[in-house]
Amino acid sequence: MAGASGSEPSRRAVFGARLVSTLLMWAVVMGAFFSGELWPVVALVGVLAALGSIEFSRLTAGVPGKDCRWWALAVSLLYLAAVGWRIATGHEGGGMVHDEFFLEVAGLVVVVLGAFTLRLRHAISGPESVLPIALALLAFVYVPVLFGGFTMRLAVLPVDLGTERSGIWLLLLVVIVTKFTDMGAYLVGSLIGKHKAIPHISPAKSWEGYGGSILFALGGALGIYFLGRQHFDWMGSMGHVVALGIVIAVAAMVGDLAESILKRSLRVKDSGRLLPGIGGVLDLIDSVCFSAPVVLLYLVFFVI
């Protein structure tokens, strides 16, 4: 009994810390979204992407080739600043989607050239000599591009198609549906989850929980659609909102598992401790790293 009572305050403390962190984060997110300006959203995304990139560098600190990843981090911060400045200052509107991703390609080129140059100082040791370069590329793509770049682009995607704030509502839909996906997996999985989905990666995940994720995602997507319907008229049909709910849910599930693969490979529990009860920034944005790019690709191929 003593052990049980001793663990109970710890559980309550973790739940309380998680609740406070969640409420504070949602307050910041909602404040940025409903500020009436684009720059707070861009600034919030940029800060989260920068912190997530720093966490990735720390997460992989025990893997050889730290110099390559610090180089990738420097390029990543410059990339985020460039994309954020172009959007926030109005130099690029919807054209950010159709500029052939010049900044992303330029960043990849600079990261590869720099990483290979840094490896010239080291002796060849088989495939391990290439691992630092591969991780440097992942460091640039995983958070800065997939989360930072794609999320910022979504904020200005329908600038010539919908209302002035359609991009903000689109981004809000992505964030809400992504988080509803996580919520559905946790609640339904905790209540009725019996059949393990991918136990070798995430033992707690169940097929029942994933079914709950889809339902919660659809509910979140339709909720945001009806709250700001005029901002989604440019899509032409509510069917696209329903499809996006499913697409976001699936992408978010994979994004969550992707970080699990990363953490289990590196034998760490949380990516950081910035958010009490939650972990690090990567634990907060891992699902959006996959859902934001998939949404943009869906809209480019099927809507625009």
VOTORGU-513840 format. One line per field, with one value per residue (C-alpha): residue number from 1; chain; z, x, y. Coordinates in steps of 0.25 Angstrom, whole numbers. Example, Ala and Ser with C-alpha at 12.3 -4.5 7.8 and 13.67 -1.06 7.14 Angstrom:
num	1;2 $
cadena	A;A $
up	31;29 $
east	49;55 $
north	-18;-4 $
! end
This chain:
num	1;2;3;4;5;6;7;8;9;10;11;12;13;14;15;16;17;18;19;20;21;22;23;24;25;26;27;28;29;30;31;32;33;34;35;36;37;38;39;40;41;42;43;44;45;46;47;48;49;50;51;52;53;54;55;56;57;58;59;60;61;62;63;64;65;66;67;68;69;70;71;72;73;74;75;76;77;78;79;80;81;82;83;84;85;86;87;88;89;90;91;92;93;94;95;96;97;98;99;100;101;102;103;104;105;106;107;108;109;110;111;112;113;114;115;116;117;118;119;120;121;122;123;124;125;126;127;128;129;130;131;132;133;134;135;136;137;138;139;140;141;142;143;144;145;146;147;148;149;150;151;152;153;154;155;156;157;158;159;160;161;162;163;164;165;166;167;168;169;170;171;172;173;174;175;176;177;178;179;180;181;182;183;184;185;186;187;188;189;190;191;192;193;194;195;196;197;198;199;200;201;202;203;204;205;206;207;208;209;210;211;212;213;214;215;216;217;218;219;220;221;222;223;224;225;226;227;228;229;230;231;232;233;234;235;236;237;238;239;240;241;242;243;244;245;246;247;248;249;250;251;252;253;254;255;256;257;258;259;260;261;262;263;264;265;266;267;268;269;270;271;272;273;274;275;276;277;278;279;280;281;282;283;284;285;286;287;288;289;290;291;292;293;294;295;296;297;298;299;300;301;302;303;304 $
cadena	A;A;A;A;A;A;A;A;A;A;A;A;A;A;A;A;A;A;A;A;A;A;A;A;A;A;A;A;A;A;A;A;A;A;A;A;A;A;A;A;A;A;A;A;A;A;A;A;A;A;A;A;A;A;A;A;A;A;A;A;A;A;A;A;A;A;A;A;A;A;A;A;A;A;A;A;A;A;A;A;A;A;A;A;A;A;A;A;A;A;A;A;A;A;A;A;A;A;A;A;A;A;A;A;A;A;A;A;A;A;A;A;A;A;A;A;A;A;A;A;A;A;A;A;A;A;A;A;A;A;A;A;A;A;A;A;A;A;A;A;A;A;A;A;A;A;A;A;A;A;A;A;A;A;A;A;A;A;A;A;A;A;A;A;A;A;A;A;A;A;A;A;A;A;A;A;A;A;A;A;A;A;A;A;A;A;A;A;A;A;A;A;A;A;A;A;A;A;A;A;A;A;A;A;A;A;A;A;A;A;A;A;A;A;A;A;A;A;A;A;A;A;A;A;A;A;A;A;A;A;A;A;A;A;A;A;A;A;A;A;A;A;A;A;A;A;A;A;A;A;A;A;A;A;A;A;A;A;A;A;A;A;A;A;A;A;A;A;A;A;A;A;A;A;A;A;A;A;A;A;A;A;A;A;A;A;A;A;A;A;A;A;A;A;A;A;A;A;A;A;A;A;A;A $
up	0;3;-11;-17;-9;-11;-26;-26;-23;-34;-44;-40;-41;-55;-59;-53;-60;-73;-71;-68;-80;-89;-85;-86;-100;-105;-99;-107;-120;-119;-116;-129;-138;-134;-132;-146;-151;-159;-152;-138;-145;-153;-141;-132;-143;-145;-130;-129;-141;-136;-122;-128;-137;-125;-118;-129;-129;-114;-116;-125;-117;-114;-129;-137;-146;-136;-145;-157;-149;-143;-157;-161;-149;-153;-168;-162;-153;-166;-174;-164;-163;-178;-180;-168;-173;-187;-182;-170;-178;-189;-200;-203;-202;-209;-218;-206;-211;-225;-224;-226;-212;-215;-200;-197;-209;-206;-191;-195;-204;-194;-183;-192;-197;-183;-177;-187;-185;-170;-172;-179;-166;-162;-166;-174;-165;-174;-174;-161;-169;-176;-164;-160;-173;-174;-160;-164;-175;-166;-156;-167;-173;-161;-153;-160;-174;-170;-159;-160;-175;-179;-167;-171;-185;-181;-174;-187;-197;-201;-201;-215;-213;-200;-190;-184;-172;-180;-178;-163;-162;-171;-161;-149;-155;-157;-143;-137;-145;-142;-127;-127;-134;-122;-112;-119;-119;-104;-99;-107;-106;-91;-90;-99;-106;-106;-119;-120;-133;-134;-121;-126;-127;-117;-108;-103;-117;-121;-133;-125;-121;-136;-139;-129;-135;-148;-141;-133;-145;-153;-142;-141;-156;-157;-144;-150;-163;-158;-149;-160;-172;-181;-179;-186;-198;-207;-206;-213;-205;-190;-196;-196;-181;-178;-187;-180;-166;-170;-177;-165;-155;-163;-165;-150;-146;-154;-149;-135;-138;-145;-133;-125;-135;-133;-118;-117;-126;-118;-104;-99;-93;-96;-106;-95;-82;-87;-85;-71;-72;-88;-90;-101;-113;-122;-113;-116;-131;-136;-142;-149;-156;-164;-165;-170;-182;-186;-185;-194;-204;-204;-206;-218;-225;-222;-219;-225 $
east	0;11;17;3;1;15;13;0;5;15;4;-4;8;10;-4;-5;8;3;-10;-4;6;-5;-14;-2;1;-13;-14;-2;-6;-20;-15;-6;-17;-28;-18;-23;-9;0;13;10;6;19;27;21;24;38;41;35;43;56;54;51;63;72;65;69;83;83;76;86;98;103;104;117;117;113;120;111;98;102;105;91;85;92;86;73;72;76;65;54;58;57;44;38;43;37;24;22;27;17;28;22;7;2;14;21;15;19;33;38;43;56;60;58;66;77;77;79;90;98;96;101;113;116;115;124;134;134;136;149;156;152;157;148;142;132;117;118;126;113;104;107;104;90;87;91;81;70;73;70;58;51;47;51;45;34;29;34;34;21;13;17;13;0;-3;-2;-7;-21;-17;-22;-34;-41;-43;-31;-31;-33;-19;-20;-32;-26;-14;-24;-31;-18;-14;-27;-29;-15;-17;-31;-24;-15;-26;-35;-24;-21;-36;-41;-29;-29;-44;-45;-31;-28;-21;-7;-4;11;16;31;30;20;14;3;-4;-16;-24;-36;-29;-26;-40;-43;-33;-40;-54;-48;-41;-53;-61;-50;-49;-64;-64;-54;-61;-75;-68;-61;-69;-67;-52;-52;-62;-49;-48;-61;-67;-68;-64;-50;-50;-55;-44;-34;-39;-35;-22;-17;-21;-13;-1;-1;-1;11;18;16;22;33;38;36;46;56;55;55;67;75;69;63;49;46;53;54;48;44;29;26;18;19;34;41;36;38;28;18;20;24;10;10;23;16;1;5;13;2;-9;-1;2;-13;-18;-8;-12;-27;-32;-23 $
north	0;9;8;11;23;28;27;34;48;46;43;54;64;59;60;74;79;73;80;94;92;89;100;110;105;106;120;124;117;123;136;136;130;140;153;157;158;148;151;145;132;132;136;125;114;119;119;105;100;106;100;87;87;90;78;69;73;70;57;52;57;43;40;43;54;65;76;72;74;87;92;87;94;107;106;102;115;123;116;118;133;134;127;135;148;146;143;152;164;161;159;146;142;130;130;123;110;112;117;103;102;110;112;97;93;103;99;84;88;96;85;74;82;87;73;66;77;75;60;62;63;49;36;26;16;9;12;20;31;34;34;48;54;46;51;65;64;59;70;80;73;67;80;92;88;78;86;100;102;95;101;115;112;107;120;128;116;121;136;138;128;131;142;149;140;127;122;124;116;105;104;104;92;85;88;84;72;67;69;63;51;49;51;41;31;33;33;22;13;15;11;0;-3;-18;-21;-15;-8;-7;-12;-12;3;8;-3;6;8;0;-2;3;15;18;16;27;36;36;39;50;56;56;63;73;76;78;86;96;96;100;110;117;112;125;123;109;112;113;98;96;85;80;67;72;76;61;56;65;60;46;50;58;47;36;46;50;35;33;45;41;28;34;41;28;21;33;33;17;17;27;21;34;35;50;60;70;76;90;86;80;67;67;67;75;83;71;63;74;76;62;59;73;70;60;65;79;75;64;75;84;73;69;83;85;72;72;86;97 $
! end
